[in-house]
Every structure is written in C-alpha cells, then in structure tokens.
Amino acid sequence: MEQNLKVLSTLPPLVFAGEARALEASLAEVAAGRAFLLQAGDCAESFYDFTADSIRDKLKVILQMAVVLTYGTGTPVVKVGRIAGQFAKPRSSAFETVNGTQLPAFRGHIVNDDAPTLEARRPDPARLIAAYHQSASTLNLLRAFTKGGFADLEQVHMWNQQFVASSREGERYEATAAEIDRALRFMAACGIDLKAEETLHQVDFFTSHEALILGYEEALTRRDSLTGDWYDTSAHMLWCGERTRQLDGAHLHFLSGVRNPVAAKVGPGAKPEDVVAMCDILDPERKPGRLTLISRMGAGKVEDALPGLQVAVRESGHPVVWTCDPMHGNTFTSDSGRKTRHFDAVMSEISGFFAACRRSGTWPGGVHVELTGDSVTECLGGAEEIVEDDLALRYTTTCDPRLNGRQSLDLAFRVAELLREG
C-alpha cells in the first residue's frame, strides 16, 4: 500500500487549482440564485466498462439535460460529472451473500473486484494506480469533447428534438423544445453568428467524486504554486457521504484542509445543530461557492425534514448551495433480489425538495443524479415504463441502479417545468 501511495504522490495532478477556483466561482453564482448545478454520472465507475463511446454517451446525456435546464431556469447551468474518479463505494455491511456464499463486500474497483470469489474481493493496492490512469484518460477525452465541438449548442438541441419526437412523453415536452428552437432562431435573426460564437460550441465541464479512500486523496493533494493553498488534484470537487460526515471524523477533517469546492450529503436524521457545526468545519470563512449540501432524504421525508435545516444554515450565515440527491433515499430491493429505484419516487423527492425550498425561502440550487448514457434497465418506470421483469434485460451497474439516457432526459424536462413554475 505505502509503495503505491508513494508512486501516486509523484504523478502529475489530474486537475489544476485554477480550474477548481473557476468551479468555486460558478458555484458562488448558484449560491446566489443566479445559476443551477447539474451533478450527474455513474454510481461507481468500472475498470471494465471503459471506452470512448461510454464516456461520450454519458457526457451527451448530461449536455442534453443541461440545455433543457438552462432554458427552464433562464440561468447558466454548472455541469459537474460523477466521473474520472468515482471508483469507491461505501457499503452498509462488510460482507454480502452472493449465490449463497458470504463474501467481503464489493467496495468499488479502486479497492477490489466485483466478481463473486474470495480472491476477487481481496483488496489490491495496485488498483489505486489503475484508478489514477483511467481517470487521466477519461479527463483527456472529456476535455477534447467539451472543447472540440461535441458540445455545440445546435447539435445538443437537435439531439433533444430527436428525444421529444420519439418519446411517449413527447407532447408534454414539445412546447419546451419548440421554445428553445425559437430562441436559437431569434438569436440568428438578430445578427448573432451562431457558428462563430465560441460559447455556443464549447462548455466548461468539471469532475467530482466521493472522497472515500483518504490515502488516494492525500497522495494527490498538492500545494498551489500561485496561492500556496492545498488542493486535492484528483477532482475539481469532492464530497463526503452520509456515512462519513462525522464531526470528529477523518473525512470531514481532510476536506476542511483542501481549498477545492466541497460538499456533504445530508440525510433525514440530520439535526440542525450538527449540520451547522459541519458547515463551520468545512466553511469557516463563509465563502460563497465553497460548500454544497446535498439533500438525500427520501421521497416521503424531504418536505418535513429539509426546511428546518435550511433555515438553520441560513441563520448561521453560511452561503451554501442546496441540491437534491433523489436517488439514494429511494433505493429498495426488488422481488428478484436486484436493487432498484422507481422513477416516480425519484421525481417525487425532487418535487418535495422544491416545495421545501419554497417553504424555507431557499433557492433550489441543483440536482445530483446517478445515470448512464447506456440503454440500461436498472430503474423502474419513466417514459419507457420499465417494470420489474425488465430489470434482468440490461442490468449492468457494479453497485447502485442508474437512470438510463431516456429516463435522465425525462427527469431534466420535468425539473425544467418545476423551475419555471417556481
């Protein structure tokens, strides 16, 4: 282990301090109610499902969602992927039963393998190096795609039009798609050369992951030559989960010491005084854009549990971004034994999040979702009406169930409607 961490500490940074500061500035706009955060990507990246096509398709869905949300909010959308580093997963139990055999839990490909054998489940420190190199390759592709014309606004809008035309929910979304089309034609009629306008052809795209394996994160932490501050160069943004945000815990302590934008998941059992204390640790300077709080309450709990936390944080003077993770509080095991989520429950939590924000006078700053560009059948419902018998068709996740591309776009159009109503 020590030798692998030593090697990591000598490798080049994956991201740069200036990029992290740019993200913080964008998140400050979200905190002020002048932008919206879309944080999306895999539940846990795989060492095996790693191709240019899979990265491109995931990015394509996120870009499509961002265009819809930009129009819905009338504000910029900050695009942050759960990508290029999201290899570790916390588990509620140290063991799991697979085909009647008890095995050590799969903890993400940065730790062990998901194959159902004792040998595969043995932690392997060499995986730390493999995760670094896959992250570096992924970042190279993301930078090429987002700056090389793949993110062209007219092209992304065309993809959305194709989705609307082929969707069972198409009539519901046709008006929004048509309004975006009119806006583009209006700009052209005003003399704006859409092909020459650089901002319409490339986007800023940032990376994030849960800072779970602290040895990996510490090995990639570097001192910025311009400011002298410490940055975790494994990603632009890091977060701690509901299981690792203890006030006296190592994960919170680590995040307090780096200058990246950071985040924390907040569940239904969180107490206002504990959340404020966590904010004091992570954001003692009360700096806009520094801290994002990710609500993951569950569809039936968010409206009651969230407003009090939001009021307490606001009264403490912390200018945080509040976003909604509608996935993790709505996971259940189907009769077939597969973990899944129902699209209606996901949307119900988002709707409850917006309602809670209205009650507390808080800007609903964003959504945090697990998705893939692949045509998987891991979450029930949605426009395709996936039922339990469909789960076995294309259930490929290494850990938690993800929305497929069509379900993700369905979600984006519905969130846009909520934003416009608000």
FIKE-873894 format. One record per residue (C-alpha): residue number from 1; residue in three letters; x, y, z negated. Coordinates in Angstrom, 2 decimals. Example, Ala and Ser with C-alpha at 12.3 -4.5 7.8 and 13.67 -1.06 7.14 Angstrom:
2
(pado 1; 'ALA'; (12.30; -4.50; -7.80))
(pado 2; 'SER'; (13.67; -1.06; -7.14))
This chain:
422
(pado 1; 'MET'; (0.00; 0.00; 0.00))
(pado 2; 'GLU'; (2.67; 2.54; -1.04))
(pado 3; 'GLN'; (4.65; 1.98; 2.14))
(pado 4; 'ASN'; (1.58; 2.60; 4.33))
(pado 5; 'LEU'; (0.72; 5.77; 2.43))
(pado 6; 'LYS'; (4.31; 6.95; 2.83))
(pado 7; 'VAL'; (4.05; 6.43; 6.60))
(pado 8; 'LEU'; (0.75; 8.34; 6.68))
(pado 9; 'SER'; (2.33; 11.26; 4.85))
(pado 10; 'THR'; (4.87; 11.67; 7.66))
(pado 11; 'LEU'; (2.39; 11.55; 10.55))
(pado 12; 'PRO'; (1.11; 14.73; 12.27))
(pado 13; 'PRO'; (-2.11; 16.32; 10.98))
(pado 14; 'LEU'; (-5.31; 15.24; 12.68))
(pado 15; 'VAL'; (-6.90; 18.69; 12.35))
(pado 16; 'PHE'; (-5.48; 22.11; 11.57))
(pado 17; 'ALA'; (-6.05; 24.62; 8.80))
(pado 18; 'GLY'; (-7.17; 27.31; 11.24))
(pado 19; 'GLU'; (-9.91; 25.00; 12.55))
(pado 20; 'ALA'; (-11.12; 24.32; 9.01))
(pado 21; 'ARG'; (-11.24; 28.09; 8.35))
(pado 22; 'ALA'; (-13.28; 28.54; 11.55))
(pado 23; 'LEU'; (-15.77; 25.96; 10.32))
(pado 24; 'GLU'; (-15.98; 27.69; 6.94))
(pado 25; 'ALA'; (-16.79; 30.97; 8.70))
(pado 26; 'SER'; (-19.55; 29.25; 10.70))
(pado 27; 'LEU'; (-20.96; 27.65; 7.54))
(pado 28; 'ALA'; (-20.99; 31.07; 5.88))
(pado 29; 'GLU'; (-23.45; 32.08; 8.60))
(pado 30; 'VAL'; (-25.58; 29.04; 7.71))
(pado 31; 'ALA'; (-25.49; 30.02; 4.03))
(pado 32; 'ALA'; (-26.74; 33.47; 5.01))
(pado 33; 'GLY'; (-29.65; 32.02; 7.01))
(pado 34; 'ARG'; (-28.18; 33.04; 10.36))
(pado 35; 'ALA'; (-27.25; 29.55; 11.65))
(pado 36; 'PHE'; (-28.22; 25.89; 11.28))
(pado 37; 'LEU'; (-25.99; 22.87; 10.55))
(pado 38; 'LEU'; (-26.32; 19.63; 12.51))
(pado 39; 'GLN'; (-24.14; 16.94; 10.91))
(pado 40; 'ALA'; (-24.53; 13.60; 12.64))
(pado 41; 'GLY'; (-22.81; 10.39; 13.63))
(pado 42; 'ASP'; (-22.08; 6.83; 12.60))
(pado 43; 'CYS'; (-22.78; 5.41; 9.17))
(pado 44; 'ALA'; (-19.37; 3.69; 9.40))
(pado 45; 'GLU'; (-17.14; 3.74; 12.44))
(pado 46; 'SER'; (-15.94; 0.41; 13.75))
(pado 47; 'PHE'; (-12.50; -0.75; 14.84))
(pado 48; 'TYR'; (-14.22; -2.91; 17.47))
(pado 49; 'ASP'; (-16.86; -0.60; 18.93))
(pado 50; 'PHE'; (-14.25; 1.92; 20.06))
(pado 51; 'THR'; (-14.47; 3.04; 23.68))
(pado 52; 'ALA'; (-14.54; 6.32; 25.56))
(pado 53; 'ASP'; (-18.13; 5.54; 26.56))
(pado 54; 'SER'; (-19.34; 5.08; 22.98))
(pado 55; 'ILE'; (-17.71; 8.35; 21.88))
(pado 56; 'ARG'; (-19.11; 10.18; 24.90))
(pado 57; 'ASP'; (-22.63; 8.84; 24.37))
(pado 58; 'LYS'; (-22.63; 9.77; 20.68))
(pado 59; 'LEU'; (-21.42; 13.28; 21.50))
(pado 60; 'LYS'; (-24.01; 13.56; 24.27))
(pado 61; 'VAL'; (-26.88; 12.92; 21.84))
(pado 62; 'ILE'; (-25.51; 15.43; 19.32))
(pado 63; 'LEU'; (-25.15; 18.09; 22.04))
(pado 64; 'GLN'; (-28.70; 17.44; 23.23))
(pado 65; 'MET'; (-30.02; 17.77; 19.69))
(pado 66; 'ALA'; (-28.05; 20.98; 19.19))
(pado 67; 'VAL'; (-29.57; 22.66; 22.26))
(pado 68; 'VAL'; (-33.10; 21.83; 21.10))
(pado 69; 'LEU'; (-32.35; 23.07; 17.57))
(pado 70; 'THR'; (-30.68; 26.26; 18.82))
(pado 71; 'TYR'; (-33.83; 27.15; 20.66))
(pado 72; 'GLY'; (-36.01; 26.16; 17.70))
(pado 73; 'THR'; (-34.09; 28.29; 15.22))
(pado 74; 'GLY'; (-33.16; 31.15; 17.51))
(pado 75; 'THR'; (-29.76; 30.92; 15.84))
(pado 76; 'PRO'; (-26.44; 29.17; 16.52))
(pado 77; 'VAL'; (-26.15; 25.51; 15.57))
(pado 78; 'VAL'; (-22.93; 24.41; 13.86))
(pado 79; 'LYS'; (-22.04; 20.96; 15.19))
(pado 80; 'VAL'; (-20.23; 18.62; 12.80))
(pado 81; 'GLY'; (-19.78; 14.93; 13.56))
(pado 82; 'ARG'; (-19.55; 11.99; 11.19))
(pado 83; 'ILE'; (-16.72; 10.81; 13.40))
(pado 84; 'ALA'; (-12.94; 10.41; 13.68))
(pado 85; 'GLY'; (-12.55; 9.26; 10.09))
(pado 86; 'GLN'; (-15.85; 7.84; 8.79))
(pado 87; 'PHE'; (-14.43; 4.36; 8.19))
(pado 88; 'ALA'; (-15.07; 3.78; 4.47))
(pado 89; 'LYS'; (-18.38; 2.99; 2.79))
(pado 90; 'PRO'; (-19.26; 2.94; -0.92))
(pado 91; 'ARG'; (-21.15; -0.16; -1.98))
(pado 92; 'SER'; (-23.50; -0.62; -4.90))
(pado 93; 'SER'; (-22.11; -4.09; -5.63))
(pado 94; 'ALA'; (-18.61; -5.55; -5.49))
(pado 95; 'PHE'; (-19.97; -8.73; -3.90))
(pado 96; 'GLU'; (-22.61; -9.71; -1.37))
(pado 97; 'THR'; (-24.13; -13.02; -0.34))
(pado 98; 'VAL'; (-23.74; -13.98; 3.32))
(pado 99; 'ASN'; (-25.28; -17.24; 4.57))
(pado 100; 'GLY'; (-25.48; -18.48; 1.01))
(pado 101; 'THR'; (-21.82; -17.69; 0.21))
(pado 102; 'GLN'; (-20.78; -14.95; -2.20))
(pado 103; 'LEU'; (-18.06; -12.74; -0.69))
(pado 104; 'PRO'; (-16.37; -9.47; -1.59))
(pado 105; 'ALA'; (-18.43; -6.60; -0.16))
(pado 106; 'PHE'; (-17.50; -5.10; 3.20))
(pado 107; 'ARG'; (-16.20; -1.61; 2.44))
(pado 108; 'GLY'; (-15.55; -0.29; 5.93))
(pado 109; 'HIS'; (-12.87; -1.16; 8.45))
(pado 110; 'ILE'; (-10.33; 1.10; 6.75))
(pado 111; 'VAL'; (-10.42; -1.40; 3.84))
(pado 112; 'ASN'; (-11.43; -4.86; 5.10))
(pado 113; 'ASP'; (-13.24; -6.69; 7.88))
(pado 114; 'ASP'; (-16.97; -7.36; 8.14))
(pado 115; 'ALA'; (-16.52; -10.98; 9.25))
(pado 116; 'PRO'; (-18.17; -13.33; 6.69))
(pado 117; 'THR'; (-15.00; -15.05; 5.45))
(pado 118; 'LEU'; (-12.94; -14.67; 2.31))
(pado 119; 'GLU'; (-9.81; -13.92; 4.34))
(pado 120; 'ALA'; (-11.54; -11.17; 6.34))
(pado 121; 'ARG'; (-12.86; -9.50; 3.20))
(pado 122; 'ARG'; (-9.39; -9.23; 1.65))
(pado 123; 'PRO'; (-8.25; -5.55; 1.59))
(pado 124; 'ASP'; (-5.44; -4.82; 4.06))
(pado 125; 'PRO'; (-3.42; -1.58; 3.59))
(pado 126; 'ALA'; (-2.29; -1.69; 7.23))
(pado 127; 'ARG'; (-5.85; -0.68; 8.11))
(pado 128; 'LEU'; (-5.07; 2.83; 6.80))
(pado 129; 'ILE'; (-2.63; 3.34; 9.67))
(pado 130; 'ALA'; (-5.07; 1.84; 12.18))
(pado 131; 'ALA'; (-7.79; 4.25; 11.00))
(pado 132; 'TYR'; (-5.44; 7.21; 11.47))
(pado 133; 'HIS'; (-4.56; 6.25; 15.04))
(pado 134; 'GLN'; (-8.19; 5.60; 16.02))
(pado 135; 'SER'; (-9.14; 8.98; 14.54))
(pado 136; 'ALA'; (-6.39; 10.67; 16.55))
(pado 137; 'SER'; (-7.57; 9.05; 19.79))
(pado 138; 'THR'; (-11.19; 9.96; 19.04))
(pado 139; 'LEU'; (-10.26; 13.59; 18.38))
(pado 140; 'ASN'; (-8.35; 13.77; 21.67))
(pado 141; 'LEU'; (-11.45; 12.63; 23.54))
(pado 142; 'LEU'; (-13.77; 14.96; 21.62))
(pado 143; 'ARG'; (-11.59; 17.97; 22.38))
(pado 144; 'ALA'; (-11.43; 17.02; 26.06))
(pado 145; 'PHE'; (-15.19; 16.52; 26.31))
(pado 146; 'THR'; (-16.22; 19.67; 24.42))
(pado 147; 'LYS'; (-13.77; 21.97; 26.22))
(pado 148; 'GLY'; (-13.68; 20.30; 29.63))
(pado 149; 'GLY'; (-17.22; 20.87; 30.95))
(pado 150; 'PHE'; (-19.08; 17.89; 29.46))
(pado 151; 'ALA'; (-20.87; 20.27; 27.05))
(pado 152; 'ASP'; (-22.15; 22.55; 29.84))
(pado 153; 'LEU'; (-25.50; 24.00; 28.72))
(pado 154; 'GLU'; (-27.29; 23.44; 32.02))
(pado 155; 'GLN'; (-26.18; 19.81; 32.08))
(pado 156; 'VAL'; (-27.29; 19.20; 28.49))
(pado 157; 'HIS'; (-30.64; 20.83; 29.24))
(pado 158; 'MET'; (-31.04; 18.53; 32.27))
(pado 159; 'TRP'; (-30.47; 15.50; 30.01))
(pado 160; 'ASN'; (-33.19; 16.78; 27.68))
(pado 161; 'GLN'; (-35.59; 17.24; 30.56))
(pado 162; 'GLN'; (-34.98; 13.62; 31.56))
(pado 163; 'PHE'; (-35.76; 12.54; 27.99))
(pado 164; 'VAL'; (-39.01; 14.52; 27.98))
(pado 165; 'ALA'; (-40.06; 13.14; 31.35))
(pado 166; 'SER'; (-39.53; 9.53; 30.24))
(pado 167; 'SER'; (-40.73; 9.81; 26.64))
(pado 168; 'ARG'; (-44.12; 8.75; 25.31))
(pado 169; 'GLU'; (-43.96; 11.96; 23.30))
(pado 170; 'GLY'; (-43.11; 13.95; 26.43))
(pado 171; 'GLU'; (-46.24; 16.12; 26.45))
(pado 172; 'ARG'; (-45.54; 17.21; 22.89))
(pado 173; 'TYR'; (-42.04; 18.39; 23.79))
(pado 174; 'GLU'; (-42.65; 19.57; 27.35))
(pado 175; 'ALA'; (-43.51; 23.10; 26.23))
(pado 176; 'THR'; (-40.23; 23.50; 24.33))
(pado 177; 'ALA'; (-38.21; 22.11; 27.24))
(pado 178; 'ALA'; (-40.02; 24.42; 29.64))
(pado 179; 'GLU'; (-39.31; 27.45; 27.43))
(pado 180; 'ILE'; (-35.60; 26.62; 27.39))
(pado 181; 'ASP'; (-35.69; 26.32; 31.16))
(pado 182; 'ARG'; (-37.38; 29.75; 31.45))
(pado 183; 'ALA'; (-34.75; 31.25; 29.13))
(pado 184; 'LEU'; (-31.95; 29.99; 31.39))
(pado 185; 'ARG'; (-33.70; 31.32; 34.49))
(pado 186; 'PHE'; (-34.29; 34.65; 32.72))
(pado 187; 'MET'; (-30.57; 34.99; 31.97))
(pado 188; 'ALA'; (-29.76; 34.27; 35.61))
(pado 189; 'ALA'; (-32.35; 36.82; 36.78))
(pado 190; 'CYS'; (-30.74; 39.44; 34.54))
(pado 191; 'GLY'; (-27.49; 39.01; 36.41))
(pado 192; 'ILE'; (-25.70; 36.75; 33.95))
(pado 193; 'ASP'; (-23.49; 34.37; 35.89))
(pado 194; 'LEU'; (-24.23; 31.15; 34.03))
(pado 195; 'LYS'; (-21.41; 29.30; 35.77))
(pado 196; 'ALA'; (-18.83; 31.94; 34.84))
(pado 197; 'GLU'; (-19.95; 32.40; 31.21))
(pado 198; 'GLU'; (-17.41; 30.36; 29.26))
(pado 199; 'THR'; (-19.55; 30.00; 26.13))
(pado 200; 'LEU'; (-22.17; 28.10; 28.14))
(pado 201; 'HIS'; (-19.68; 25.44; 29.26))
(pado 202; 'GLN'; (-17.84; 24.50; 26.07))
(pado 203; 'VAL'; (-18.63; 24.22; 22.37))
(pado 204; 'ASP'; (-16.89; 24.09; 19.03))
(pado 205; 'PHE'; (-17.22; 20.64; 17.50))
(pado 206; 'PHE'; (-15.93; 19.72; 14.05))
(pado 207; 'THR'; (-15.33; 16.41; 12.27))
(pado 208; 'SER'; (-16.25; 15.20; 8.80))
(pado 209; 'HIS'; (-16.29; 12.10; 6.65))
(pado 210; 'GLU'; (-16.78; 10.99; 3.06))
(pado 211; 'ALA'; (-13.53; 11.38; 1.11))
(pado 212; 'LEU'; (-13.75; 7.95; -0.45))
(pado 213; 'ILE'; (-10.23; 6.46; -0.13))
(pado 214; 'LEU'; (-8.28; 9.09; -2.03))
(pado 215; 'GLY'; (-4.87; 7.63; -1.21))
(pado 216; 'TYR'; (-5.59; 8.14; 2.50))
(pado 217; 'GLU'; (-6.86; 11.68; 1.92))
(pado 218; 'GLU'; (-3.91; 12.66; -0.27))
(pado 219; 'ALA'; (-1.40; 11.30; 2.24))
(pado 220; 'LEU'; (-2.91; 13.54; 4.94))
(pado 221; 'THR'; (-3.06; 16.67; 2.77))
(pado 222; 'ARG'; (-0.66; 19.37; 3.95))
(pado 223; 'ARG'; (0.30; 22.89; 2.86))
(pado 224; 'ASP'; (-0.72; 25.50; 5.45))
(pado 225; 'SER'; (2.32; 27.43; 6.67))
(pado 226; 'LEU'; (0.32; 30.66; 7.06))
(pado 227; 'THR'; (-1.53; 30.84; 3.75))
(pado 228; 'GLY'; (0.29; 28.39; 1.51))
(pado 229; 'ASP'; (-3.04; 26.68; 0.71))
(pado 230; 'TRP'; (-3.53; 22.91; 0.73))
(pado 231; 'TYR'; (-5.75; 21.37; 3.43))
(pado 232; 'ASP'; (-6.84; 17.79; 3.93))
(pado 233; 'THR'; (-5.94; 17.39; 7.60))
(pado 234; 'SER'; (-7.88; 14.13; 8.04))
(pado 235; 'ALA'; (-11.04; 16.12; 8.94))
(pado 236; 'HIS'; (-12.40; 19.64; 9.03))
(pado 237; 'MET'; (-14.99; 18.92; 6.33))
(pado 238; 'LEU'; (-15.04; 16.34; 3.51))
(pado 239; 'TRP'; (-17.82; 15.28; 1.17))
(pado 240; 'CYS'; (-18.31; 13.19; -1.94))
(pado 241; 'GLY'; (-21.29; 10.91; -2.28))
(pado 242; 'GLU'; (-23.94; 10.40; -4.91))
(pado 243; 'ARG'; (-21.82; 7.62; -6.44))
(pado 244; 'THR'; (-18.56; 9.62; -6.58))
(pado 245; 'ARG'; (-19.56; 13.12; -7.66))
(pado 246; 'GLN'; (-18.99; 12.64; -11.40))
(pado 247; 'LEU'; (-17.93; 15.91; -13.02))
(pado 248; 'ASP'; (-14.83; 14.29; -14.53))
(pado 249; 'GLY'; (-14.16; 12.02; -11.55))
(pado 250; 'ALA'; (-11.14; 11.86; -9.28))
(pado 251; 'HIS'; (-13.10; 12.55; -6.09))
(pado 252; 'LEU'; (-14.50; 15.86; -7.28))
(pado 253; 'HIS'; (-11.09; 16.81; -8.66))
(pado 254; 'PHE'; (-9.43; 16.10; -5.31))
(pado 255; 'LEU'; (-11.97; 18.11; -3.30))
(pado 256; 'SER'; (-11.58; 21.05; -5.68))
(pado 257; 'GLY'; (-7.91; 21.24; -4.76))
(pado 258; 'VAL'; (-8.18; 21.50; -0.95))
(pado 259; 'ARG'; (-9.35; 24.53; 1.00))
(pado 260; 'ASN'; (-11.45; 22.70; 3.60))
(pado 261; 'PRO'; (-15.19; 23.25; 3.56))
(pado 262; 'VAL'; (-16.52; 20.54; 1.23))
(pado 263; 'ALA'; (-19.90; 19.00; 0.47))
(pado 264; 'ALA'; (-21.62; 16.79; -2.08))
(pado 265; 'LYS'; (-24.66; 14.53; -1.88))
(pado 266; 'VAL'; (-27.40; 15.28; -4.44))
(pado 267; 'GLY'; (-29.99; 12.61; -5.33))
(pado 268; 'PRO'; (-33.34; 12.71; -7.13))
(pado 269; 'GLY'; (-31.81; 12.06; -10.53))
(pado 270; 'ALA'; (-29.57; 15.12; -10.44))
(pado 271; 'LYS'; (-30.02; 17.61; -13.26))
(pado 272; 'PRO'; (-29.85; 21.36; -12.55))
(pado 273; 'GLU'; (-27.10; 21.94; -15.11))
(pado 274; 'ASP'; (-24.97; 19.14; -13.64))
(pado 275; 'VAL'; (-25.37; 20.43; -10.09))
(pado 276; 'VAL'; (-24.40; 23.94; -11.19))
(pado 277; 'ALA'; (-21.39; 22.53; -13.05))
(pado 278; 'MET'; (-20.38; 20.66; -9.89))
(pado 279; 'CYS'; (-20.67; 23.91; -7.92))
(pado 280; 'ASP'; (-18.43; 25.61; -10.49))
(pado 281; 'ILE'; (-15.77; 22.94; -9.93))
(pado 282; 'LEU'; (-15.93; 22.88; -6.14))
(pado 283; 'ASP'; (-16.58; 26.59; -5.51))
(pado 284; 'PRO'; (-15.30; 28.66; -8.43))
(pado 285; 'GLU'; (-14.79; 31.68; -6.15))
(pado 286; 'ARG'; (-18.40; 31.52; -4.93))
(pado 287; 'LYS'; (-17.25; 31.81; -1.35))
(pado 288; 'PRO'; (-19.88; 31.54; 1.42))
(pado 289; 'GLY'; (-19.21; 28.55; 3.67))
(pado 290; 'ARG'; (-17.08; 26.70; 1.15))
(pado 291; 'LEU'; (-19.75; 24.37; -0.28))
(pado 292; 'THR'; (-22.64; 22.43; 1.24))
(pado 293; 'LEU'; (-25.11; 20.49; -0.90))
(pado 294; 'ILE'; (-26.72; 17.56; 0.92))
(pado 295; 'SER'; (-30.12; 16.60; -0.48))
(pado 296; 'ARG'; (-30.86; 12.85; -0.25))
(pado 297; 'MET'; (-33.94; 12.40; -2.39))
(pado 298; 'GLY'; (-36.30; 10.02; -0.60))
(pado 299; 'ALA'; (-39.50; 11.00; 1.17))
(pado 300; 'GLY'; (-41.70; 10.77; -1.93))
(pado 301; 'LYS'; (-39.41; 12.72; -4.26))
(pado 302; 'VAL'; (-37.90; 15.64; -2.38))
(pado 303; 'GLU'; (-40.72; 18.18; -2.80))
(pado 304; 'ASP'; (-40.76; 17.77; -6.57))
(pado 305; 'ALA'; (-37.05; 17.24; -7.27))
(pado 306; 'LEU'; (-35.37; 19.77; -4.99))
(pado 307; 'PRO'; (-36.83; 23.27; -5.65))
(pado 308; 'GLY'; (-35.63; 23.40; -9.27))
(pado 309; 'LEU'; (-32.10; 22.52; -8.22))
(pado 310; 'GLN'; (-32.12; 25.17; -5.50))
(pado 311; 'VAL'; (-33.32; 27.87; -7.89))
(pado 312; 'ALA'; (-30.71; 26.92; -10.49))
(pado 313; 'VAL'; (-27.88; 27.03; -7.96))
(pado 314; 'ARG'; (-29.03; 30.36; -6.54))
(pado 315; 'GLU'; (-29.31; 31.92; -10.01))
(pado 316; 'SER'; (-25.77; 30.72; -10.77))
(pado 317; 'GLY'; (-24.52; 32.84; -7.86))
(pado 318; 'HIS'; (-23.25; 30.03; -5.62))
(pado 319; 'PRO'; (-23.97; 30.81; -1.92))
(pado 320; 'VAL'; (-24.25; 27.18; -0.86))
(pado 321; 'VAL'; (-25.60; 25.63; 2.32))
(pado 322; 'TRP'; (-28.54; 23.29; 1.63))
(pado 323; 'THR'; (-29.05; 20.45; 4.11))
(pado 324; 'CYS'; (-31.21; 17.31; 4.21))
(pado 325; 'ASP'; (-29.98; 13.74; 4.49))
(pado 326; 'PRO'; (-33.27; 11.93; 5.23))
(pado 327; 'MET'; (-31.61; 8.56; 5.76))
(pado 328; 'HIS'; (-30.12; 7.21; 2.54))
(pado 329; 'GLY'; (-33.12; 7.73; 0.27))
(pado 330; 'ASN'; (-35.38; 5.82; 2.65))
(pado 331; 'THR'; (-33.45; 2.58; 3.20))
(pado 332; 'PHE'; (-35.09; -0.76; 2.49))
(pado 333; 'THR'; (-34.55; -4.42; 3.33))
(pado 334; 'SER'; (-36.96; -5.89; 5.86))
(pado 335; 'ASP'; (-38.52; -9.34; 5.60))
(pado 336; 'SER'; (-35.81; -10.56; 7.97))
(pado 337; 'GLY'; (-33.13; -9.51; 5.49))
(pado 338; 'ARG'; (-31.84; -6.55; 7.51))
(pado 339; 'LYS'; (-31.50; -3.10; 6.04))
(pado 340; 'THR'; (-33.62; -0.59; 7.93))
(pado 341; 'ARG'; (-35.36; 2.78; 7.74))
(pado 342; 'HIS'; (-38.67; 3.90; 9.18))
(pado 343; 'PHE'; (-38.66; 6.96; 11.43))
(pado 344; 'ASP'; (-41.86; 8.23; 9.79))
(pado 345; 'ALA'; (-40.19; 8.18; 6.35))
(pado 346; 'VAL'; (-37.15; 10.00; 7.76))
(pado 347; 'MET'; (-39.38; 12.73; 9.18))
(pado 348; 'SER'; (-41.45; 12.82; 6.00))
(pado 349; 'GLU'; (-38.35; 13.63; 3.96))
(pado 350; 'ILE'; (-37.32; 16.36; 6.39))
(pado 351; 'SER'; (-40.81; 17.86; 6.22))
(pado 352; 'GLY'; (-40.66; 17.67; 2.42))
(pado 353; 'PHE'; (-37.24; 19.33; 2.47))
(pado 354; 'PHE'; (-38.64; 22.25; 4.48))
(pado 355; 'ALA'; (-41.59; 22.52; 2.10))
(pado 356; 'ALA'; (-39.25; 22.52; -0.92))
(pado 357; 'CYS'; (-37.13; 25.25; 0.66))
(pado 358; 'ARG'; (-40.23; 27.37; 1.23))
(pado 359; 'ARG'; (-41.23; 26.94; -2.42))
(pado 360; 'SER'; (-37.80; 27.97; -3.70))
(pado 361; 'GLY'; (-37.18; 30.72; -1.15))
(pado 362; 'THR'; (-34.16; 28.87; 0.30))
(pado 363; 'TRP'; (-33.01; 28.73; 3.92))
(pado 364; 'PRO'; (-33.27; 25.11; 5.17))
(pado 365; 'GLY'; (-29.71; 25.01; 6.37))
(pado 366; 'GLY'; (-29.49; 21.77; 8.31))
(pado 367; 'VAL'; (-29.90; 18.04; 8.69))
(pado 368; 'HIS'; (-27.43; 15.21; 8.09))
(pado 369; 'VAL'; (-28.30; 12.04; 10.00))
(pado 370; 'GLU'; (-26.79; 8.68; 10.91))
(pado 371; 'LEU'; (-27.12; 8.00; 14.63))
(pado 372; 'THR'; (-25.58; 6.42; 17.68))
(pado 373; 'GLY'; (-25.83; 7.05; 21.39))
(pado 374; 'ASP'; (-26.41; 3.35; 21.98))
(pado 375; 'SER'; (-29.85; 1.84; 22.53))
(pado 376; 'VAL'; (-29.89; 0.01; 19.20))
(pado 377; 'THR'; (-32.92; -1.31; 17.33))
(pado 378; 'GLU'; (-31.95; -0.64; 13.72))
(pado 379; 'CYS'; (-34.58; 1.86; 12.52))
(pado 380; 'LEU'; (-38.30; 1.21; 12.81))
(pado 381; 'GLY'; (-40.82; 3.48; 14.53))
(pado 382; 'GLY'; (-40.14; 6.51; 16.65))
(pado 383; 'ALA'; (-41.40; 7.18; 20.14))
(pado 384; 'GLU'; (-40.42; 3.65; 21.19))
(pado 385; 'GLU'; (-42.44; 2.19; 18.30))
(pado 386; 'ILE'; (-39.74; -0.27; 17.20))
(pado 387; 'VAL'; (-41.27; -2.96; 14.99))
(pado 388; 'GLU'; (-39.65; -5.46; 12.64))
(pado 389; 'ASP'; (-39.49; -8.21; 15.26))
(pado 390; 'ASP'; (-37.39; -5.85; 17.41))
(pado 391; 'LEU'; (-34.64; -5.41; 14.82))
(pado 392; 'ALA'; (-32.84; -8.58; 15.91))
(pado 393; 'LEU'; (-32.61; -7.41; 19.54))
(pado 394; 'ARG'; (-29.77; -4.87; 19.17))
(pado 395; 'TYR'; (-28.79; -4.59; 15.51))
(pado 396; 'THR'; (-25.07; -3.79; 15.75))
(pado 397; 'THR'; (-24.27; -1.50; 12.81))
(pado 398; 'THR'; (-21.46; -2.57; 10.49))
(pado 399; 'CYS'; (-23.30; -1.16; 7.49))
(pado 400; 'ASP'; (-26.40; 1.08; 7.41))
(pado 401; 'PRO'; (-29.08; 1.34; 10.13))
(pado 402; 'ARG'; (-28.79; 4.24; 12.58))
(pado 403; 'LEU'; (-31.23; 6.14; 14.75))
(pado 404; 'ASN'; (-30.76; 5.39; 18.43))
(pado 405; 'GLY'; (-30.43; 8.12; 21.05))
(pado 406; 'ARG'; (-34.16; 8.46; 21.76))
(pado 407; 'GLN'; (-35.10; 8.48; 18.09))
(pado 408; 'SER'; (-32.44; 11.14; 17.47))
(pado 409; 'LEU'; (-33.83; 13.42; 20.16))
(pado 410; 'ASP'; (-37.35; 12.79; 18.90))
(pado 411; 'LEU'; (-36.12; 13.98; 15.48))
(pado 412; 'ALA'; (-34.48; 17.10; 16.96))
(pado 413; 'PHE'; (-37.66; 18.21; 18.74))
(pado 414; 'ARG'; (-39.72; 17.69; 15.59))
(pado 415; 'VAL'; (-37.21; 19.62; 13.44))
(pado 416; 'ALA'; (-37.33; 22.42; 16.02))
(pado 417; 'GLU'; (-41.12; 22.52; 15.56))
(pado 418; 'LEU'; (-40.69; 22.76; 11.78))
(pado 419; 'LEU'; (-38.21; 25.58; 12.18))
(pado 420; 'ARG'; (-40.50; 27.50; 14.49))
(pado 421; 'GLU'; (-43.45; 27.03; 12.14))
(pado 422; 'GLY'; (-41.34; 28.40; 9.29))
